[in-house]
């Protein structure tokens, strides 16, 4: 059964990755880059400062920094522990897909830290502002989905790497949101 799932994952990866064209490569390379999300992070910081006050926002920055660190390190732990090769290191896929990036990254790819981090931030802020800004969760999930898909498009992750990262990130975002609420209630900011 696991072999069937991996086979389907490879086939879906090849289909999605080969939908790409050179005219869109620059866009997806930008989306997958670390600086593309900076404007969104600045907007979220400003919203937090205005809606929560700067003391709570300072605690929020600590919570989000810890959230991203935990997601990133958990991804590294799984990459080494599971040992699933990235598409570019899989000899069975050699020459069958488009590697848009100049380098593939580390040898192992399960699960995607990009997907985990973006969905963690999306879940955290969606829970935080869902009653005040009903449109924000939709925007954040769309953003996280686009960033996550970019990892398949550029050829560095399989769909299951991205899906697992999205689930882990969503759970961690909810968990850190709950911890943030607990901390703000205890400290009474």
Protein Blocks (a to p, Z undefined) as FASTA:
>chain_A
ZZmmmmmmmmmmmmmmmmpcfklmmmmmmmmpmklmmmmmmmmmmmmmmmnojklmmmmm
mmmmmmmmmmmmmmmmmmmmnopacfklmmklgopaccfbfbebjfbfcdcfklmmmmmm
mmmmmmmmmmmmmmlmmmmmmmmmmmmmmmmmnopacfklmmmmmmmmmmmmmmmmmmmm
mmmmmnoZZ
